[in-house]
């Protein structure tokens, strides 16, 4: 039924398959999306949603503090030229580290290769002038990267993972089991931007938000911490089954999984589920 909405007498009415504004019973219903991606990336998604007829409110669920001047981080950056691979695990990892890396290493050894965890990270690296040798094609995640043939046999390989602070992730746990020596370079710290999120309380209390986009586990936790039960009944768009399971564990009820974390995949998931969202909006 994609491309249709339910009419007043329960008939389906054709509408533009790419719009988030839906006609029903002589009225138009515009879906209002809460975008929780940080900084410029979140604003880009908001603009895309608005271009397709939706309303978008930016409510960053994470902020970042640079750790690039940390002595240990600086030492790890000095040693990057001795690695076989550098893996960047998010666009933020690129944004936070690339200036310091370039200052220390204007040119990497030809034997060193760069991997990105997804297309957004790949684009951030390409925009900075770097060639990416490995990136998951469909599953933009640590799991997707670990499925690539080039990361199956890693005996004797040295790999640096550029990431945020917060313990050993899946890559840092799995790569050593395949023979690699792994160095984790935590170049930034995630923060809870509670002050930036506070203005969204009024919209949520007034039930003016129809769906939220949450693209990280930390973002899911932060939204639950700041907004509590009021956010749990709100439908979510998430980029992976792992984040869906986390959201379910935290009490969220309606969760749809986009094919990956890209803006286009999020938009496709919104359009795919717009009929259900519209019906929920009408019957609320």
Secondary structure in CASP SS format (residue, H / E / C, confidence):
PFRMAT SS
TARGET T0000
AUTHOR 0000-0000-0000
METHOD secondary structure of the structure
MODEL  1
X C 1.00
X C 1.00
X C 1.00
X E 1.00
X E 1.00
X E 1.00
X C 1.00
X C 1.00
X C 1.00
X C 1.00
X C 1.00
X E 1.00
X E 1.00
X E 1.00
X C 1.00
X C 1.00
X C 1.00
X C 1.00
X C 1.00
X C 1.00
X E 1.00
X E 1.00
X E 1.00
X E 1.00
X C 1.00
X C 1.00
X E 1.00
X E 1.00
X E 1.00
X E 1.00
X C 1.00
X E 1.00
X E 1.00
X E 1.00
X E 1.00
X C 1.00
X C 1.00
X C 1.00
X H 1.00
X H 1.00
X H 1.00
X H 1.00
X H 1.00
X H 1.00
X H 1.00
X H 1.00
X H 1.00
X H 1.00
X H 1.00
X H 1.00
X H 1.00
X C 1.00
X C 1.00
X C 1.00
X E 1.00
X E 1.00
X E 1.00
X E 1.00
X C 1.00
X C 1.00
X C 1.00
X C 1.00
X E 1.00
X E 1.00
X E 1.00
X E 1.00
X C 1.00
X C 1.00
X C 1.00
X C 1.00
X H 1.00
X H 1.00
X H 1.00
X H 1.00
X H 1.00
X H 1.00
X H 1.00
X H 1.00
X C 1.00
X H 1.00
X H 1.00
X H 1.00
X C 1.00
X C 1.00
X E 1.00
X E 1.00
X E 1.00
X E 1.00
X C 1.00
X C 1.00
X H 1.00
X H 1.00
X H 1.00
X H 1.00
X H 1.00
X H 1.00
X H 1.00
X H 1.00
X H 1.00
X H 1.00
X H 1.00
X H 1.00
X H 1.00
X H 1.00
X C 1.00
X C 1.00
X C 1.00
X C 1.00
X C 1.00
X C 1.00
X C 1.00
X C 1.00
X E 1.00
X E 1.00
X E 1.00
X E 1.00
X C 1.00
X C 1.00
X H 1.00
X H 1.00
X H 1.00
X H 1.00
X H 1.00
X H 1.00
X H 1.00
X H 1.00
X H 1.00
X C 1.00
X C 1.00
X C 1.00
X C 1.00
X C 1.00
X C 1.00
X E 1.00
X E 1.00
X C 1.00
X C 1.00
X C 1.00
X C 1.00
X C 1.00
X C 1.00
X H 1.00
X H 1.00
X H 1.00
X H 1.00
X H 1.00
X C 1.00
X C 1.00
X H 1.00
X H 1.00
X H 1.00
X C 1.00
X C 1.00
X C 1.00
X C 1.00
X C 1.00
X C 1.00
X E 1.00
X E 1.00
X E 1.00
X E 1.00
X E 1.00
X E 1.00
X E 1.00
X C 1.00
X C 1.00
X C 1.00
X C 1.00
X C 1.00
X H 1.00
X H 1.00
X H 1.00
X H 1.00
X H 1.00
X H 1.00
X H 1.00
X H 1.00
X C 1.00
X C 1.00
X C 1.00
X E 1.00
X E 1.00
X E 1.00
X E 1.00
X E 1.00
X E 1.00
X E 1.00
X E 1.00
X E 1.00
X E 1.00
X E 1.00
X C 1.00
X C 1.00
X H 1.00
X H 1.00
X H 1.00
X H 1.00
X C 1.00
X C 1.00
X H 1.00
X H 1.00
X H 1.00
X H 1.00
X H 1.00
X H 1.00
X C 1.00
X C 1.00
X C 1.00
X C 1.00
X C 1.00
X E 1.00
X E 1.00
X E 1.00
X C 1.00
X C 1.00
X C 1.00
X H 1.00
X H 1.00
X H 1.00
X H 1.00
X H 1.00
X H 1.00
X H 1.00
X H 1.00
X H 1.00
X H 1.00
X H 1.00
X C 1.00
X H 1.00
X H 1.00
X H 1.00
X H 1.00
X C 1.00
X C 1.00
X E 1.00
X E 1.00
X E 1.00
X E 1.00
X C 1.00
X C 1.00
X H 1.00
X H 1.00
X H 1.00
X H 1.00
X H 1.00
X H 1.00
X H 1.00
X H 1.00
X H 1.00
X C 1.00
X C 1.00
X C 1.00
X C 1.00
X C 1.00
X E 1.00
X E 1.00
X E 1.00
X C 1.00
X C 1.00
X C 1.00
X C 1.00
X C 1.00
X H 1.00
X H 1.00
X H 1.00
X H 1.00
X H 1.00
X H 1.00
X H 1.00
X H 1.00
X H 1.00
X H 1.00
X C 1.00
X H 1.00
X H 1.00
X H 1.00
X H 1.00
X H 1.00
X H 1.00
X H 1.00
X H 1.00
X H 1.00
X H 1.00
X C 1.00
END
